[in-house]
Each structure stands twice: as structure tokens, then as C-alpha cells.
Amino acid sequence: MVFSSAIFLLMFLPVTFIVNFFLNNKFSNVWLLLASLFFYAWGEPVFVLLMILSIVLNWLVGILITKTKDKKRNIILTVGIICNLSLLGYYKYAGFAVSILNRLAHHEVLPVPQIALPIGISFFTFQAISYIVDVYRNDTECSFNLINVALYISFFPQLIAGPIVKYRDINKQIMNRKVNWLKVSAGFKRFIYGLSKKVLISNVLGLCADTIYSYDISLLDWKMAWIGALAYTFQIYYDFSGYSDMAIGLGKMFGFDILENFNYPYLSKSISEFWRRWHISLGSWFREYLYIPLGGNRKGEFRTYINLFIVFLLTGLWHGANFTFVLWGLYHGFFSIIERLGFGKWLKKHNVLATIYCFLVVNFGWVMFRSTCIKDCLRFILRMILPFKYTNKGIMIQNYFDLKVLFIGIIAILGAGIVKKYTPRKIADKWKDSIPEALYCIFILVLCLASIASNTYNPFIYFQF
């Protein structure tokens, strides 16, 4: 079930919200847990059992860590992490590993297993790992209440595509929260903004990008390549930030405050800054549970670069079992390292050039991310950087680009931070929570519902991770 579907908007959400509104916290937790499991099971009934297994496993590991006072705590934590990563590894990377083995052996050592990927497994696995690690570090108290841990791991607003929530940031809200109309209205407004990002912007640009990427790459010229790359760059931002906005808004509607996950990343002036603004919860997770335990920047420059290399390698691999994701992660790691080597000082002195540099690096990076193989990725990029070598092969521009895409593209560029940055504070404050804003939200909600009713193109990019 997806947020931008009629079944969610017109049935699941109203029923879940209305029933929850009249329950106290104790019964609300049970209700939201059942609703979350139903939400997940709607599309994958079998895999809800896998989630329940993960919940029980990590709940028991947390209790065992708390009740153990000697060095055995290390063993329990290690076993817990291995179990979590084993589930993730089997479902997400087993086929990838076997294909690499066969390629290295130059023959089929093992048949490549066709394993269906449970939606959102990367997200709820990372949440589960953060829970048991925080209990081990005494950064949060272990919960002996299975319902509380289950709700934390499976809470439907951020279950499928984040943000990745830490238990210590939400445990008090699970046990004691209040739902009031002020919070509900703020959440509903945030949800509408997120829904409009997804339905009115991302879907339009996504159809353009998918059309271009569907052509044989030999037919693409430089113009098509740039339009496809830019369309995807803004599609993925509005797709994922829109989902995060909807998750945060839904959280407020049920009494939870979920941390922000995006902060206008395309305004960044360096790749390091980009990763402080893009998918903030994932960057925070890798920094806290991998980069710092590896030594961070405390063990000399060379070790810092090795740690960054490892983090970005695994960041790419986290996104998918494909060499294009690995390349994308290492590509970002490369620019992060050269910025630390001194290039970052130059960027700080040239704000405009730094913003252009960062956007172009990110844009080329998304080509790697979107491509199905490294060869196609390189061929696509060559068409972008060698415009006079690759000319039109007879594909009419109206096949993939029209006035609607142009209009939405302009809206996407302005909405990615330009309007926010240059709107005077007084005007922004006057607009917030005003009657015109309320009317605007109603208007875009109607547009979203009309679009959902008439359009079958409605994918969420990050569902595959």
C-alpha cells in the first residue's frame, strides 16, 4: 500500500486516524501496531512474518543485553547484529553475491537465486540495529514491552522508506503522547505538501525520465541525455522528500514528532554539505554506527579517508545490489575526500561556483544511480559531456518532453530551495497557517486526488531499497 493511492487516502488513513483519535496511549499503541502490520501485509502478506521475526528477535536481544552485566553483552550484541545483517544479506544480496562468484569463476558455480525483496527491509533492519546498539551503549533504556518495540520498528508512516528513526528519539512518545487538533492540522498540511511533491511533480518528471531511459542508448543525443538526467535528479528529490514529508505529517497526526530528513540538498555548496542535507537520517545512522566506531577523523588523515571510503562504499551498497550503486557511493566518497584534502577551502570562497559544482556532481551521480549497468552509465554520461558527437537519431522531442514537463520542471527548480531562500521572512511568516495557505492546500489536494484517479504511473523510487 502506498500513500499516494486511493485505498490509502480514502479508506486506510481515515479509519486508522478516527479510531486512534479516541483511544488512550495504551490501546493506541496496539491499534497502530495492528494497522502497521496490516499496512505492510497489504502488498506482501508473507513478508510480514519476516518483520515479526525481526521484531521479536531484537526485542529479546535488547532484554538479554540489559540483563547481562559482563563481557557476554558484547557477544549478545554481535549475534544480534549478525542476525539482522544475515536477514538483510540473504534477501537483498544473495543473488548479487552468487552472480559475482560465477563471474569470477567464468562459469556457473551456483545458480543465481531469484529471491523477492521485502519492501523496506533496509529501513526497518537499520532501525532494529540502532535499537540494540543504543541499548548496549546505555543511550536508551531497553523496553520490556514487546508492543512498544514492535510499534517502533513497524510504525507505518516511516516503515517503507524512512526516515530511519532511533528508538531514543521516539521512546517517550510511544509511552506518552498527546494528539490535539493543532498537531493534527499541522500534520495534515505537511502530508498534503508531501503528497503534492510526489503526485504533481515527481510523477510527471519520472514519466519523462523513464521514457528517455527506456530508449536504446544508441538513439540518445546530448539534449535527450541532459533532459533525462535533470528530470531524474528532480524526480528522486521530490519522490523521496515527498515521502518523508508525508511520513512526518502522518506522525504528527498520530502524536509523534519524527525528525526531518531533507533540508534543500540541491542548495549545497559541497558534497559533504549535500550529505548533511540529503537523507539526513541515513547519513546520521552511518556516521553514528559506522564512521565513528571505525575511528572517524580521530586517528589521522589517512585513516579518516579509509573510513570515508568504507562508509560511502556501504552507503552505495545499502541502496541496492548492483555495481552502479557501488560506483555511485564511491563517486560521492571521492569528492568528499578531495574536499577534505583542500578543495573544500576553495569552495567556501566561491559560493556560486560551489553550488554549481555540487549540483553538477550530484546530477552526474544520479545518472549512475539510475543506470542498470556501468557500461550504459558511461555511455549516457558521454552523451552529456560530448554534445557535438552525439546528434539526434530521429526521436521527436514531443515523445518525451512537452509543455507540462517544462512547466513542472520550472516549478521543481524553484521549489528545490530557490523560493525558500529568496522569500522575505515577513512574507513567509504571514503565509504560514494563513487562510490563503489553507485554501492552497485544499486546491493542491484536489489536484492530487484527481491525478491519482486518472493516472496509473505512481511508483516510489525508494521502495526498492
VOGU-3710 file (C-alpha; in Angstrom, 3 decimals, decimal comma):
1> mvfssaifll> 0,000/0,000/0,000  1,382/3,404/-0,923  0,498/6,811/0,499  -0,409/8,188/-2,915  -3,109/5,578/-3,597  -6,869/5,857/-3,351  -7,113/2,874/-0,979  -4,754/4,554/1,486  -6,168/8,079/1,233  -9,854/7,218/1,223
11> mflpvtfivn> -10,012/4,097/3,399  -6,943/3,092/5,404  -5,908/6,538/6,658  -9,395/7,827/7,655  -10,276/4,616/9,518  -6,905/4,373/11,255  -6,931/8,035/12,266  -10,531/8,192/13,505  -10,246/5,056/15,647  -6,864/6,135/17,029
21> fflnnkfsnv> -8,130/9,610/17,946  -10,494/8,173/20,561  -8,008/5,756/22,170  -5,635/6,356/25,039  -1,926/5,664/24,525  -2,030/2,066/25,756  -4,725/0,979/23,316  -3,494/3,392/20,660  -0,157/1,549/20,523  -1,917/-1,766/19,973
31> wlllaslffy> -4,181/-0,258/17,332  -1,313/1,434/15,450  0,730/-1,764/15,595  -2,123/-3,793/14,080  -2,690/-1,076/11,474  1,036/-1,045/10,629  1,197/-4,810/10,198  -1,915/-4,707/8,033  -0,399/-1,849/6,002  2,743/-3,893/5,347
41> awgepvfvll> 0,870/-7,144/4,729  -1,403/-5,478/2,168  1,211/-5,846/-0,539  3,346/-8,643/0,935  1,357/-10,931/3,278  4,184/-13,464/3,638  6,918/-10,959/4,449  5,007/-9,562/7,413  6,131/-12,760/9,168  9,733/-11,760/8,462
51> milsivlnwl> 9,112/-8,393/10,070  7,531/-10,032/13,116  10,584/-12,299/13,377  12,853/-9,229/13,284  10,764/-7,519/15,956  10,808/-10,469/18,375  14,491/-11,136/17,751  15,585/-7,573/18,533  13,224/-7,279/21,500  14,805/-10,400/23,041
61> vgilitktkd> 18,340/-9,218/22,223  17,642/-5,907/23,941  16,397/-7,690/27,067  19,382/-10,072/27,125  21,832/-7,177/26,794  20,140/-5,351/29,670  20,111/-8,398/31,961  23,743/-9,295/31,220  26,407/-7,360/33,102  29,708/-8,869/31,934
71> kkrniiltvg> 31,562/-9,199/28,646  28,871/-11,527/27,348  26,986/-8,355/26,416  29,445/-7,964/23,531  28,655/-11,466/22,304  24,896/-10,896/22,525  25,145/-7,626/20,616  27,353/-9,195/17,964  24,959/-12,114/17,499  22,046/-9,679/17,253
81> iicnlsllgy> 23,767/-7,572/14,600  24,797/-10,682/12,638  21,218/-11,989/12,673  19,876/-8,665/11,400  22,502/-8,352/8,688  22,027/-12,000/7,717  18,340/-11,433/7,014  19,154/-8,304/5,035  22,032/-10,018/3,238  20,026/-13,063/2,221
91> ykyagfavsi> 17,068/-11,208/0,789  18,945/-8,292/-0,753  22,423/-9,500/-1,673  22,421/-13,303/-2,079  21,724/-13,157/-5,796  24,284/-10,390/-6,278  26,969/-12,367/-4,413  26,321/-15,538/-6,428  26,468/-13,613/-9,718  29,859/-12,169/-8,714
101> lnrlahhevl> 31,106/-15,644/-7,772  30,012/-17,030/-11,156  31,643/-14,138/-12,965  34,948/-14,639/-11,159  34,874/-18,387/-11,855  33,930/-17,800/-15,524  31,203/-20,425/-15,238  28,054/-21,101/-13,248  29,288/-22,332/-9,879  25,828/-21,843/-8,395
111> pvpqialpig> 22,512/-20,902/-9,984  21,595/-17,296/-9,216  18,700/-17,426/-6,714  15,599/-15,435/-7,562  14,700/-14,025/-4,150  11,886/-11,488/-3,802  12,987/-8,410/-1,876  10,756/-7,484/1,088  9,792/-3,824/0,769  11,518/-1,545/3,271
121> isfftfqais> 13,793/-4,257/4,698  16,831/-1,946/4,647  14,962/0,667/6,659  13,452/-1,494/9,383  16,673/-3,528/9,703  18,722/-0,387/10,340  16,167/0,778/12,901  16,370/-2,573/14,677  20,181/-2,479/14,744  20,204/1,064/16,135
131> yivdvyrndt> 17,859/-0,089/18,923  20,054/-2,929/20,186  23,254/-0,868/19,803  21,750/2,031/21,769  20,618/-0,371/24,500  24,148/-1,790/24,614  25,659/1,709/24,875  23,101/2,726/27,513  21,961/5,530/25,194  18,398/4,320/25,635
141> ecsfnlinva> 16,584/2,045/28,038  15,561/-1,398/26,927  11,818/-1,844/26,594  10,373/-4,978/28,162  7,099/-4,193/26,406  7,000/-6,086/23,105  4,212/-3,851/21,775  6,386/-0,726/22,167  9,353/-2,228/20,322  7,084/-3,661/17,643
151> lyisffpqli> 5,432/-0,294/17,067  8,830/1,403/16,872  10,099/-0,969/14,176  6,868/-1,293/12,190  5,188/2,144/12,514  3,611/2,512/9,070  4,327/6,214/8,282  8,091/5,630/8,054  8,171/1,849/7,655  8,702/1,564/3,898
161> agpivkyrdi> 11,107/4,400/3,081  12,117/6,145/6,282  13,139/8,408/7,816  15,245/5,981/9,854  14,170/6,683/13,431  16,237/5,970/16,543  14,391/4,485/19,500  15,806/7,077/21,892  14,184/9,822/19,801  10,733/8,301/19,965
171> nkqimnrkvn> 10,502/6,015/23,015  8,949/8,650/25,282  6,401/9,459/22,593  5,449/5,799/22,311  4,746/5,671/26,036  3,254/9,126/26,470  1,982/11,396/23,710  -0,963/13,658/23,049  -2,991/14,079/19,902  -4,576/17,512/19,579
181> wlkvsagfkr> -6,175/19,346/16,700  -3,258/21,794/16,374  -0,848/18,933/15,816  -3,293/17,104/13,557  -3,786/20,168/11,346  -0,012/20,733/11,109  0,460/17,076/10,212  -2,318/17,090/7,634  -0,834/20,182/5,982  2,641/18,598/5,885
191> fiyglskkvl> 1,146/15,433/4,416  -0,588/17,396/1,645  2,642/19,178/0,724  4,445/15,839/0,586  1,666/14,251/-1,467  1,792/17,122/-3,965  5,565/16,727/-4,304  5,072/13,109/-5,182  1,954/13,201/-7,345  2,150/16,577/-9,069
201> isnvlglcad> 5,916/16,904/-9,561  7,796/13,615/-9,164  5,360/11,530/-11,194  5,420/13,957/-14,135  9,215/14,209/-14,203  9,531/10,477/-13,578  7,480/9,636/-16,650  9,766/11,876/-18,714  12,930/10,303/-17,258  11,639/6,750/-17,628
211> tiysydisll> 10,684/7,374/-21,254  14,183/8,613/-22,099  15,912/5,814/-20,191  13,693/3,253/-21,930  15,165/4,076/-25,343  18,176/2,196/-26,631  21,049/4,389/-25,517  22,479/4,497/-29,040  19,432/6,567/-30,044  20,019/9,306/-27,451
221> dwkmawigal> 21,576/12,647/-28,291  23,057/15,169/-25,830  19,739/17,011/-25,450  17,796/13,886/-24,501  20,563/12,823/-22,113  20,541/16,132/-20,259  16,734/16,278/-20,079  16,625/12,690/-18,799  19,355/13,312/-16,222  17,802/16,526/-14,920
231> aytfqiyydf> 14,314/15,019/-14,875  15,552/12,127/-12,762  17,568/14,434/-10,483  14,429/16,309/-9,535  12,182/13,237/-9,665  14,154/11,427/-6,987  14,297/14,517/-4,772  10,567/15,170/-4,913  9,776/11,461/-4,677  11,844/10,826/-1,564
241> sgysdmaigl> 11,465/14,177/0,190  7,748/13,983/-0,571  7,556/10,573/1,093  9,473/11,917/4,101  7,120/14,895/4,338  4,140/12,551/4,275  5,746/10,346/6,939  6,440/13,332/9,192  2,924/14,663/8,646  1,314/11,304/9,399
251> gkmfgfdile> 3,455/11,017/12,505  2,102/14,332/13,783  -1,454/13,218/13,072  -0,877/10,277/15,424  1,013/12,302/18,060  4,619/11,591/17,017  7,358/14,058/16,131  9,614/12,456/13,512  12,894/14,214/12,747  13,460/15,982/9,415
261> nfnypylsks> 15,065/14,021/6,602  15,748/16,698/3,958  16,952/20,298/4,031  17,052/21,581/0,442  20,090/19,484/-0,565  20,393/20,983/-4,054  21,439/24,298/-2,487  24,545/22,625/-1,064  27,977/24,072/-1,794  29,901/20,820/-1,328
271> isefwrrwhi> 29,273/17,100/-1,381  29,941/16,976/2,351  27,180/19,548/2,861  24,926/17,671/0,454  25,086/14,607/2,708  24,159/16,745/5,709  21,038/17,816/3,825  20,081/14,689/1,837  18,528/11,632/3,558  19,686/13,063/6,885
281> slgswfreyl> 18,607/10,026/8,877  20,713/7,629/6,772  23,766/9,885/6,946  23,301/10,176/10,703  22,990/6,388/11,018  26,198/5,671/9,130  28,069/8,393/10,993  26,967/7,202/14,431  27,041/3,432/13,966  29,876/3,002/11,451
291> yiplggnrkg> 32,062/6,060/10,819  32,652/6,988/14,475  33,171/3,352/15,663  35,742/2,958/12,859  37,629/5,897/14,347  36,044/8,790/12,492  38,618/11,526/11,993  40,385/10,860/15,295  43,139/8,549/14,017  44,909/10,653/11,428
301> efrtyinlfi> 44,167/11,820/7,901  44,869/8,551/6,116  42,610/6,581/8,446  39,908/9,245/8,013  39,981/8,743/4,230  39,806/4,965/4,639  36,819/5,367/6,949  35,087/7,674/4,459  35,784/5,175/1,683  34,186/2,356/3,711
311> vflltglwhg> 31,160/4,460/4,671  30,418/5,582/1,117  31,049/2,112/-0,282  28,457/0,685/2,121  26,123/3,645/1,541  26,080/2,775/-2,149  25,657/-0,926/-1,449  22,832/-0,199/1,024  20,845/1,302/-1,829  20,969/-1,805/-3,972
321> anftfvlwgl> 22,735/-4,965/-5,089  24,256/-3,578/-8,254  27,682/-2,264/-9,234  26,085/1,022/-10,311  25,110/1,712/-6,690  28,615/0,822/-5,517  30,073/3,171/-8,142  27,664/5,907/-7,063  28,696/5,543/-3,424  32,435/5,575/-4,209
331> yhgffsiier> 31,924/8,543/-6,559  30,441/10,577/-3,695  33,177/9,333/-1,398  35,841/10,501/-3,875  34,510/14,062/-3,922  34,103/14,085/-0,135  37,772/13,116/0,211  39,126/15,697/-2,259  37,106/18,369/-0,462  38,820/17,356/2,780
341> lgfgkwlkkh> 42,202/17,444/1,024  41,810/21,179/0,435  39,275/21,698/-2,350  36,649/22,454/0,280  38,525/25,616/1,321  38,348/26,915/-2,248  34,623/26,132/-2,410  33,936/28,206/0,709  35,363/31,268/-1,068  33,243/30,903/-4,214
351> nvlatiycfl> 29,622/30,338/-3,222  28,022/30,482/-6,673  30,612/28,258/-8,333  30,457/25,888/-5,346  26,675/25,498/-5,724  27,008/24,844/-9,475  29,854/22,375/-8,862  27,878/20,451/-6,245  24,717/20,280/-8,335  26,601/19,006/-11,382
361> vvnfgwvmfr> 28,440/16,366/-9,337  25,155/15,210/-7,825  23,414/15,271/-11,209  26,048/13,049/-12,847  25,902/10,835/-9,780  22,169/10,277/-10,274  22,917/9,009/-13,791  24,997/6,253/-12,179  22,229/5,622/-9,663  19,536/5,347/-12,348
371> stcikdclrf> 21,505/3,258/-14,855  21,113/-0,517/-14,926  24,789/-1,192/-15,632  28,094/0,686/-15,598  28,511/0,445/-19,378  25,178/2,178/-20,030  26,004/4,731/-17,350  29,261/5,690/-19,071  27,600/5,825/-22,487  24,874/8,078/-21,085
381> ilrmilpfky> 27,405/10,442/-19,473  29,437/10,621/-22,702  26,359/11,975/-24,456  26,089/14,675/-21,797  29,712/15,830/-21,956  30,291/15,438/-25,711  27,250/17,231/-27,189  28,610/17,596/-30,718  29,499/13,930/-31,065  26,015/12,563/-30,469
391> tnkgimiqny> 23,278/14,065/-32,638  19,562/13,449/-32,914  18,650/9,979/-34,178  15,101/10,766/-35,219  13,256/10,692/-31,862  10,843/13,616/-31,740  11,100/15,775/-28,617  7,328/15,611/-28,064  7,711/11,886/-27,397  9,290/12,627/-24,014
401> fdlkvlfigi> 9,064/16,360/-23,373  6,103/18,725/-23,602  4,842/21,972/-22,072  3,557/20,140/-18,995  7,007/18,698/-18,272  8,574/22,123/-18,905  6,142/23,818/-16,511  6,576/21,195/-13,793  10,345/21,305/-14,311  10,397/25,047/-13,637
411> iailgagivk> 8,244/24,529/-10,525  10,633/21,776/-9,407  13,697/24,005/-9,770  12,073/26,876/-7,886  10,715/24,579/-5,185  14,048/22,875/-4,519  15,157/25,828/-2,399  15,174/28,959/-4,537  11,741/30,183/-3,408  12,546/29,331/0,214
421> kytprkiadk> 15,890/31,116/0,090  14,723/34,338/-1,534  11,278/34,748/0,024  11,407/37,539/2,656  10,902/36,271/6,201  7,913/38,568/6,779  6,070/37,201/3,753  6,853/33,607/4,739  5,592/34,198/8,299  2,450/35,871/7,003
431> wkdsipealy> 1,753/32,963/4,655  2,256/30,240/7,290  -1,020/28,958/8,766  -2,980/31,647/6,946  -6,350/31,291/5,231  -4,710/31,602/1,773  -2,363/28,733/2,671  -5,315/26,623/3,808  -7,133/27,295/0,522  -3,936/26,493/-1,378
441> cifilvlcla> -3,624/23,152/0,451  -7,222/22,280/-0,408  -6,557/23,177/-4,037  -3,441/21,013/-4,403  -5,128/18,163/-2,506  -7,951/18,202/-5,060  -5,371/18,210/-7,861  -3,583/15,264/-6,251  -6,779/13,230/-5,900  -7,735/13,978/-9,499
451> siasntynpf> -4,281/12,951/-10,684  -4,346/9,726/-8,662  -7,772/8,860/-10,021  -6,694/9,372/-13,648  -3,062/8,218/-13,613  -1,607/4,725/-13,282  2,032/5,920/-13,127  2,709/6,115/-9,387  5,975/4,407/-8,330  8,010/5,224/-5,228
461> iyfqf> 11,731/5,027/-6,030  12,929/4,219/-2,520  10,509/1,309/-2,095  13,093/-0,870/-3,849  15,661/-0,257/-1,119
//
